[in-house]
Amino acid sequence: MTSLPNQSETYDVIIIGGGIVGSGIARDCAQRGLKVALFEREDYGYGTTSRSTRLIHGGLRYLEMLDFGLVRQDLKERETLLKIAPHRVQPLPFILPFYRCSLFYRLKVRVGMLLYDLLSYDKTLPNHRYLTRTETLEMEQGLQAKGLQGAAMYYDCQAAFPERLCLDNILSAQRDGAVVFNHTEIVDTLRGTEGGVCGVRVRNRLTGEEPEFRGRLIINATGAWVDRLLKGWKTPLPPQLRLTKGIHFAAPLANKNALVLFSKKDKRLMFVIPWLGYSWIGTTDTDFDTNLDTVHALRDEIAYLQETVSEYLPQNNWSEVYFTNAGVRALVRDNRPGASESAVSRKHGVLLHTHGDGLEGMITILGGKLTAYRDIAEEVVNRACELLQHRVEGRTGTIPLPGGERNDLKNLKAEVGRAGSEYGLTQAQTDYLVSLYGSEAYAILNRIEYDASLAKPLSPEYPDIRAQVVHAIEAEQAQTLNDFLLRRSLLGFTKDQGEQAIPAILEMMAVPLKWEAERVAEERSAALAHIALTRQHREVVTKSDMNT
Ligand SMILES: Cc1cc2nc3c(=O)[nH]c(=O)nc-3n(C[C@H](O)[C@H](O)[C@H](O)COP(=O)(O)OP(=O)(O)OC[C@H]3O[C@@H](n4cnc5c(N)ncnc54)[C@H](O)[C@@H]3O)c2cc1C
């Protein structure tokens, strides 16, 4: 069990929340030489970061909202992330099919596509182009042919595993001296003589320890949890966020490219993304005011998505729902009367607290997309540096993240494949290791060099090997079974969500983490509860099924 850091020290910056934004801030602070501590209540990337559509995109949709600044910022970041995280962020072609569209609509798309290219004039990805009806059907054979006129094709990017993008930021911060703790929540703020915030009291949720830490500046990066924390600290501020829920589900693979579709019911845009051998369908956007900690997909929400995909891709079996996920967006509150969920800007806000709101000494981040995390972090750390009079420029946009040192992934896979074959690993296994660790896949091979038994698979069903578990515990702070299944490996996204590997992982985690039988049983129950919650809609019947 990891012990908490030295309490007698005063940190320059204490970060609350280890989602992508908090982790990005920790990396930037540490790179600039600030003394930083980060506390995450659950695990790195556990929150909204792991519930996204997994796109690194400008967002064609936001052009319609005339949010050009946001789109430009995100398109720039897309390019930056391709450079600093080539192992995490990859180009993805998108197809937007036209069905019996009016001339006006096609003109609107044409303008949108042109603008999208103009706003990313400095990109390395190809520009958009148009496909004829025949070309569209050649590229996407499953698309409904009736009424199809052609399509627009453009490029954005996918981060297949944002959980590990978040972890890369944590590892980078740690290597530059940050102290980072998961499963540790902030339970209260400490107040100085003037009433401002000068530290935090934390609780390690695994050990029950409740130490206090002092900091010159506190950064609240708790995403959708922000208002809950502000309320708990009794500030007079009104709620800052509008929370909206979005869900996805994984279905049998029906498409080669990402598809942009519009709901027949309410014309909302949704995606069908090829991801890990599935079609990943999402998302919804509905106001949310219940429990953030138990958010999950509902039957009606899945049926809403199924209704649209089954019309556009009629041949697929959409009643096969392998698993679902659900998350909550933190949107900066928009007080326009009647603004719909989808009409609220995705632009973030930075709240510098004052004596008046009782939280002087704290900065709160409001909203912000996964795509923009690095840029948001840089903006916040620039502010922090001004306040702390620490004049060092940020460099997160040019220094690769851990594992991102090589952008020639094909060569890297071949090299790791050759090295791995010495230990009896197949090319599929070493390719998988590269997809998890990028250029740091060699760290896993080094572990096998010292202990050949670590090359053994966790279960014949998956490419995962025992060395990954040891690495996750010793080098990546995995402290629970779900940490490993869902945020260190891709086991949690296999068709049986890693269930077959659970006995082997538990056996390997129990000894180093000193788990008694009771704790082992709790860990197993927690993993099975997650599987049950996200698998409960396998039987949802689609409209097309009902019609047959
Ligand atoms: C359905 C959906 C689809 C999306 N798709 C995309 C997309 O494709 N592309 C894109 O760019 N963006 C997308 N987003 C938005 C994106 O996922 C989020 O904006 C981003 O992940 C927010 O990161 P964060 O770090 O602010 O929040 P989070 O990831 O939620 O992190 C906040 C963390 O704070 C922790 N915390 C809470 N309370 C405490 C406490 N007391 N002490 C310590 N820690 C605490 C939580 O456990 C959590 O881990 C999507 C969002 C949703 C909901």
The ligand as a Gaussian input file, in Angstrom:
#p B3LYP/6-31G(d) Opt

LIG

0 1
 C      -20.485000      11.038000     -23.099000
 C      -19.282000      11.924000     -23.235000
 C      -18.538000      11.906000     -24.410000
 C      -17.421000      12.734000     -24.534000
 N      -16.660000      12.636000     -25.660000
 C      -15.585000      13.426000     -25.802000
 C      -14.758000      13.299000     -26.942000
 O      -14.946000      12.419000     -27.774000
 N      -13.720000      14.158000     -27.069000
 C      -13.465000      15.126000     -26.144000
 O      -12.543000      15.900000     -26.358000
 N      -14.190000      15.232000     -25.008000
 C      -15.236000      14.398000     -24.815000
 N      -15.979000      14.464000     -23.669000
 C      -15.578000      15.398000     -22.613000
 C      -14.396000      14.847000     -21.816000
 O      -14.522000      13.475000     -21.569000
 C      -14.275000      15.577000     -20.496000
 O      -14.396000      16.937000     -20.719000
 C      -12.949000      15.336000     -19.789000
 O      -12.682000      13.973000     -19.691000
 C      -13.002000      15.993000     -18.418000
 O      -11.836000      15.669000     -17.700000
 P      -11.671000      16.201000     -16.214000
 O      -10.313000      15.859000     -15.778000
 O      -12.090000      17.626000     -16.146000
 O      -12.794000      15.427000     -15.386000
 P      -12.796000      13.939000     -14.814000
 O      -12.180000      12.985000     -15.744000
 O      -14.192000      13.651000     -14.391000
 O      -11.848000      14.047000     -13.547000
 C      -12.257000      14.613000     -12.323000
 C      -11.725000      13.716000     -11.218000
 O      -11.914000      14.344000      -9.947000
 C      -12.040000      13.304000      -9.005000
 N      -12.606000      13.820000      -7.756000
 C      -13.885000      14.182000      -7.506000
 N      -14.010000      14.579000      -6.236000
 C      -12.790000      14.475000      -5.654000
 C      -12.280000      14.721000      -4.344000
 N      -13.065000      15.150000      -3.348000
 N      -10.965000      14.494000      -4.101000
 C      -10.138000      14.042000      -5.082000
 N      -10.578000      13.784000      -6.333000
 C      -11.883000      13.999000      -6.628000
 C      -12.943000      12.299000      -9.710000
 O      -12.835000      11.000000      -9.145000
 C      -12.439000      12.372000     -11.146000
 O      -11.527000      11.330000     -11.462000
 C      -17.076000      13.618000     -23.489000
 C      -17.816000      13.624000     -22.303000
 C      -18.899000      12.770000     -22.167000
 C      -19.667000      12.753000     -20.886000

